[in-house]
Amino acid sequence: MSFRHSVTIIASPRPRVGKTLLARLLTDFHIHEGRAVAGFDLNAGEGSLAQFAPEHVTAADIGDIKGQMALFDRLIAADDITKVVDLGHERFEAFFTLAAQIGFAEEARNRGIAPAIMFMVTPDATSVEAFRKLRSRMPQAALIPVHNELLGAAQHRDKYAAAGSGAVQVRLPVLAPGLRRFIEQPPFSFSESQLANTRNMPLDVHIELQRWLRRAYLEFRELDLRILLADLQSSIRLES
Amino acid sequence: MARPAVILVGADKGGVGKTTVARTLLDYFGAHQTRTRAFDTESPRGTLKRFHPSVTEVVDVTSVPDQMKIFDTLGNAEAKVTVIDVRAGLLSSTLQALNDIGFIESAKKGQITFAVFHILGPSIASLDEIAETARFVGDASYFLVKNHINDTSFFEWDPATYNSFFKQIKGAEEINIPKLNEMACEQVEVAGVPYVSFVANKNAKGEPANYSFVLRGYVRHWLGNVWGEFDRVKLVDLVSPKIENNVRQVAG
């Protein structure tokens, strides 16, 4: 089996841990890599993924069955589009309960789609427990702990072991102070070619932003390669 | 040869979901590689036949030729299990007929395995029926099924009354059919296929279909719970004591 594309769910039962920033980066990373990408925004309120990348992102809701069909049926569609889900903390429980119940990860794998969960790690017990539960709830999905360096040194990292084929821990590098205000005005795309000009960025800010982006993209690329490698290894094992 | 098994699925009222239960039973035995045939007494036009056309025959259970068709073939039919979906209101009269032809007698002697699935309606009236039905079943495995699939009216019996009826039947067991999302339920009806085919995304001809993944997921989850209930009452052991149990695998 070889994966056609992936569905990445960015999750945490906590608010304000950098989920949407990661979702923005990941969406723009895929665009940067020349992939067709579709984002799904399960957040309420301001500063959501849909506002930053309106042309790539659909607002989704799983409160009723019509919304569930609109989201999940598209996530597993064989359309060769890479998908990113920005899962708001209010919907964390409902989303994974439903996904486990309808066998989302299984179905995705059967269709050659790599399911992955990027979990923002925080030291609180709720998150540790939610992470532990995810492993048994969706064993077919790669479970990737993401350490947001902005949240401080991760002394709790041993509580979050990567699980599933190719999963590694990913670091979200901290953005230099003062740069934040340049990237927080939606809509905004990191993959924009004239980024510095359209945003009136001073050159040093632009250079620093590019440096930060390269670090983040390097993490994503490594993750991509590991998942690909795990996939290749398992197919070699199957054939021999 | 293993002894034949007959499962009556009946209720004293229409619209309590007999056919739903009969369909889950056919799917269940199918998944356990147990050859099954079904009779639909919704003569002349059967609902069960629409979903399981290859194994279902529409009969009039009150007519002697059709009774012969069902019961005289028990020993030599290929299928070991016979599921009979009894039309609303015909449960007692069917049992009476079974008694008259000596079927209940042979079930008592252990020549035939006999089980009754009595689907309960939401009103107390249907509990009177239990008392009446209980006279006939003897040692049959008697299952009282609370069907919540389209839970519009909830069960509002007095627990004391219910329990006193429940105790009248020796060895009666309770089965709960959980609720299935309305839209999922409706789509399976529209598709007109067995639940397992819907879950496996196949149409009536066995070709790939295009049902919603979410709805298939809901049906899969629900069917798993229903089968869990059948596993709990050890239905497979009942109809074929020798066959290896736990071949549970939801299609798809």
Contacts between the chains, C-beta under 8 A, distances in Angstrom:
chain1	res1	chain2	res2	distance
A	65	B	181	6.0
A	65	B	183	5.2
A	65	B	184	7.8
A	65	B	214	6.9
A	65	B	215	7.9
A	65	B	218	7.9
A	68	B	214	4.8
A	69	B	212	5.0
A	69	B	213	7.9
A	69	B	214	4.5
A	69	B	215	6.9
A	72	B	213	5.7
A	72	B	214	4.8
A	72	B	217	7.5
A	73	B	212	5.4
A	73	B	213	5.0
A	73	B	214	6.0
A	76	B	213	5.4
A	101	B	217	6.4
A	101	B	218	7.6
A	101	B	221	4.7
A	102	B	213	7.0
A	102	B	214	5.9
A	102	B	216	7.4
A	102	B	217	2.2
A	102	B	218	6.4
A	102	B	220	7.0
A	102	B	221	6.5
A	103	B	217	5.7
A	103	B	220	6.3
A	103	B	221	8.0
A	103	B	252	7.8
A	104	B	217	7.4
A	107	B	213	6.1
A	107	B	217	7.7
